[in-house]
Each structure stands twice: as structure tokens, then as C-alpha cells.
Amino acid sequence: MSSNPFQNKRYNDYSSYIRRVFGERVQKISIDAGFTCPNRDGTKGVGGCHFCNNSTFNPNYCSPKSGVREQIEKGISFFSGKYKGQKYLAYFQAYTNTYGKTADLTDIYSEALSHPDVIGIVLGTRPDCIEDNLLEQLAKWQEKYYVAIELGAESTINSTLNAINRGHTWEDTIDAVCRLRKWNIPIGMHLILGLPGETLSNTLLHAQRVSELPIDFLKTHQLQIVTGSLYGHEYRKTSDKFHLFTSEEFVEIIVDFLEVLNPEIVMERFVSQAPAELLIAPSWGLKNFEFVAKVEKRLKERGTWQGRLFQKNI
């Protein structure tokens, strides 16, 4: 690609994607519906992923002790003071939100969709927990609502997935993406960059492998060590196992990653911010928007953009 294909950015940004889809600002409201995961309940393992404490995902208004409707009302109250009259997506975020019987799942999603200000749902899940009969129902809802699924891939390398107790493979992710695409359901993906044992070459391999899949949007974030996770326990005993990036290092990694990434993939997020009371390391002292500004500045300084080095397999 010889020139930057993006008008106002040097990457395919999520805000522009939202405007293209909805024609206006739309806000996600996080919902914790009380799900678990198959690597927690003994189906595939126990203890969950080694990096995980799901409390790091939930805003203050989000608790499974409250019903779905109540969480939506609290979320709207939280956001409505800043943005009047906007619509909302119910974002089922914590744990595996397609893990259960289809009838039970659709009842939970229906409660969210029944709210007059909710125009769709986004389901965070694992690639090995998506049944075809559920996809059929989600596809039907698309006639009236926006329905998207975010897959927690976390890595494209099976040895890493095994080491973090993920309980699924990269091949499971490929299979899930292909089945979702058959139903024309928008597909997001999550990757953690900097998991133990992975190098910069592995990070660029992630970008290459993800670029080969027909996904719509992508979230990356740095490895964070949080209280309540196995890594949190291990880090307190021996931090030498972990290489945690400085913010400057991670800016360069994101720019390298973007250069290789398919320019058609929307970048929803570069980094994540665990609550201060749970975060052990690294502590950057940056807000997400401040990190984004650093990435944009570095892309300009390097005269590069998302997809500059992307090579499409024919």
C-alpha cells in the first residue's frame, strides 16, 4: 500500500465505524449477567485464565446482584449527563456470555433488548462456546437490532493459550469466526500483547494471522498484573517471569502491529486500564485517550499507517 488510505486518521478507528453503522454516537453499557467460564467450572479446567480477574472489566454500576434492566438504567444514568438523547448497546462483558442453554441466554438478551433506548447487544465470549442454534436466533434479531460478538482469542499461538489455561485453541477461534461470518454477525476479537514467553515477532505474527480472518473490529491491550489473578500471586513472588512494557515500548509495539494489520479491520482499542485498586503493574499513569494520542503522534512521526506493510494472501 503506497499511501495512507484513511482521511483523518492513520488507522481504521472505532468512532468512525460507529458513525458509519449508526449515523450517530452510540454508547456501550457493560452488563454482568452472572455467567462463568468452562475453564472455571471444571468443564475444561478450574481457576480461569492466569491473567484474569473479571472485576477489572466492570464499571461501578455493573454487578450481577442487579438485574439486567437495573444495570441498563444505572448505565444510562451514568452516561446521559454527558451525552443527551443517545442510544445504547447492552455490552455483556464479564466472563463467557454465550455459555449456557440457548433458551436461557435468549431470555437474558431479550431483557436488554426490551429497553426502549437499547438498539443492540454485544456479547463477549470465548470461541469454543458458541452454539449454532444460538447464532440462528441472533441472526434473526439482526433484522431489528445490532448484534455483534466479541471473541476472546487472546493469542494466536497454541502453546501460549495452553500456558495461560485458556482451554481453547487458535483453531477454535478460526472455526468460530467462519461460523459467525456465515450468519453475517459482526465479529470482534481480543488479543493480549506481551503474554509470558511471547516476543515482538510473535506479536507481528498475531497481526498477520488475525488479518487473514474476516473479522470486523479488534481490541488489543497490554498484559496487566492484577490482584486476584494467578499472575498477580506469581508476580508478588517472582516478577522476573514477566516483561511488562513501559508505555513508550507499547506505543512502538502498537505502531509495528498496525503496520502489518489488514487496514479493513477496525481498531476499537489499543490498551486497557485496570482499576487502580486492582492493578499491581505496570502503572503508566495514562488515560486511554492519552495513549491513543501518543500512538497517533508516533504514526505521524514514522510516516506510517495501519496496513502499510500488510500483504494479502491471494
N, C-alpha and C positions, 0 to 999 in steps of 0.2 A: 504494500500500500504506500503510495508515493506522497500523499498529503493527508492532513488531518480531515476526517470526514464529518466532524462534529462542529456545529455552528458556534456555540457559546462556551463549550467545554472541550477538554481534551480526552474525555471519556464519556461513555454512554450512561448518563446519570438517571437515578430513580425518579427524581422530581419531574423530569421531562416525560418519563414513561407514564407516570400518574396522570399528567395533563393530557397526554395522547389518548389514554384509555377513558378517562372520565370527563375531561374538559374543565376540571376544577380541582381545587385542593380536597383531598380525602385523607382522613386520619385513621390510623390503626389504633384499636383499643385492645390491649392484651387481656386475655381471658385464661384463667386457670380453672379448668373443669374437673380437676382431681384425678387425672389419668396417671398411669405408671408406665413402665417400660419393660420389655421382655428380658432385658439384662439386669433387671432389679427384682422381678417377682419370681425368678427361678426358672422361667420358661427357657431362657438361653443363658442365664447367668444370674449372679447376685452382685450387689454393690454399685451397679451402674457404671457409666464411663468414668475413668480415673480422674478426668479433669472437672467433673460435673458437680455443681451444687445449683439446682434449678432456681433457688431463691435469687440468684444473680440476675435472672431474666425478668422477674416480676416487679412492676411498679407498686407503690404503696396501696393503690386502690384494688389490687388484684389478689384475691385469695379464694381458694376453693371452699372456704367456710361460707362465702357469699354465693348465691346462685348466679347463673349466667346473666340473667336480666339485671340483677342488682349491680354486678360488676360493670355492665354496659352503662348503666345510669351513672355510676360513680366516675367512669371514664369520660363520659360526655361532660359531666360537671367539671372535671379536671381540665379538659381541653377547650370547652366552649367559651371561657372567659377571654381566651386569646384569639380564637377564630370563630366568628359568629356564622351560624347557618350552614356550616359544612356538614358533609355526610361522613359515615364511618364504616370501617371494615372491622368485624369482630375477628381478632387475631388469637386463635387458640395456640398458645406458645409453649407452655411448660410441659415437659415430658412428651409422650408419644400420643398425639391427639387423633390418631385413627386406629388405636389399639383397643379393640372391643367388638362386641356384636354390632352388626350394621344397624339393626333397629334401634339399639340404644344410642349409637352415635348420631343417627339422623334426628332423633328426638332432641339431643343436646344442641346440634347445629340449628335445628328449626326454632328453638327458643331464641337464639341470637337473631336469626333472620326475621323473626316476627316483630322486632323493634322497628318502628317507622323510620328511624334515622340510620339504620344499618342497611347498606346496599350490597353487602357481600361478606364472605368469610375467607380467611386464610388459615390453613391447617399446617402447623409444624409437626413433622413426623419423621419416622425412620423409613428407609427404602424397603425394608422387609416386613412392613406392617400395613400394606395397602391391598385390600381385597377387591377383586373385580366387581363384585356386586355393589360395593360402596362407590366405586368410580362411576358406575352406571347411574346411580342416584345423583351424584354430584354433577354429572353431565346434564341431567335433566334440569337441575336448578339453574344452570348457566343460562337458560332461556330468559330468566328473570333477574338473576343475581350474578355478581362477580364471584367466582370460586377459584381459588388458587391453592396449590400445595407446595410447601417448602420442605425439601428433603435434607435431613442432616447427614450428609456424606462424611464430612469432617476430614477425610483424607482419601486419596485415590490409590493408596498403597496398602495392600492387604496385611503385610507384616506390621504396619503401624496400627491398623484397625484392630488387629489381634492384640497388640501390646497395650492398647488403651481400653480393652474389654468392651469394644463396641458391639460385638456379637453379630455383625453382618459383614459382607464383602463388598468390594468395588463392583463386582459383577452384579450383586443385588441392586446397587444403585443404577447401573446401566439398564437392568431389566425394568425397574420402577419407572425410569424416565421414558422408556419406549412404550410402556403400557399407558402412562399418563398422556403421552402425545397422541395415542390412538383416539383418546376421548377429547382431545383439544383442550385439556385443562392447563392453564398457565402453570409453569414449573419454576420454582426457585430452588436454590441449593445453598448449603452452608459448608464452608471449609475453615478449618483452623490452621493457620500457618505458623510453623515453628514447633510442632509437636516433637517430643523427645526422639532423637535419632534421625530426624529429617534435616536435610541440607538445603541450600539455595537451589541446587539442581533438582531436588525433589519438588520444591515449590514451583519451579518453572514447568516441571512435568505435570503437576496438578493443573496448571493453566492450559497446557496442551491437551490433556485428557478431557477436561471439562469443555473445552472448545469444540471437541468432537461430538458433543451431545446437543440435542435440540432443546436446551433449557432457555428460559426467558430472562431470569434475573439471578444474581449471585450475591451472597454475603460472605465476606471474609472477616476474620478477626485474629488478633494476636493471641498466643497462648497466655492465659492468665491463671495464676495460682490463687485459689480461693479457699477460705475456711469451709470445712465440711466436706471437702473432696479428698480422695486418696492422695492426689498430688499435693494438696495442702499439708497433709500429715507427713509425706515424704520430704517435702521441701524444708520443713522445720528441722528434720533430722539431718539431711544432707542436700544442700542446694546445688552441689556440683553436678548433679544429674541433669540439671535444666540449664539451657541457654535461653535467657529471657531477653528479648530485644529492647534496646533503647528506642525511643520514639524516632530518632534520626535514622537508625538502622531499618526500622519498619517502614518508614517513608520510602527508602530506596528499594526495599523488597516489593512494596506495592507497585511502584513505578515499573520495576522489572517485570512483575507479574502482568500488569496491564499491557505492556508492550506485546506480550505473547498471546494475550487473551483475544478470542473472537470479538470483534467490535460490535457484533449484533447482540451480545449478552449485556443486559443492563446491570450496572454495578449499584446494588442497593446500599451496601455498607462496606467500609474498609476495616473498621475497628469496632470493638465493643468496650463498654465501660461498666465494670462490675461495681456494685455499691461499695463505698469506702469502708463500711464496717465489715465487709466480707473479703475485700481484696487484700491479699498478702503481698503479691508482686506481679508484674512491675508497676510502680506508681509513677505515671508520667506527668500528672498534673495538667492534663489537656482535656478539654471538652471534645466531643466527636467533631463538631464543626471546625474547631481549631486544627484538628488533624487533617481534615479534608482540605483546608486552606493550604496546609503545608504540602500535601500531595499535588494540588493544583499548581502551586508555585514551582515545585520541583519538576513537574512535567514540562512546564514552560521553559525552565532553565535548561533542561536537557533537550529541548526541541523535539519532544516525542509525544505520543498519544496512544490510547488503547488500540491495539491491533496493528501497530506499526510493523511488528515482526511476525504477525500471525500468518501462518501458512495453512491454507485449506487443503485437506486431503480430497482428491478427486477420485 
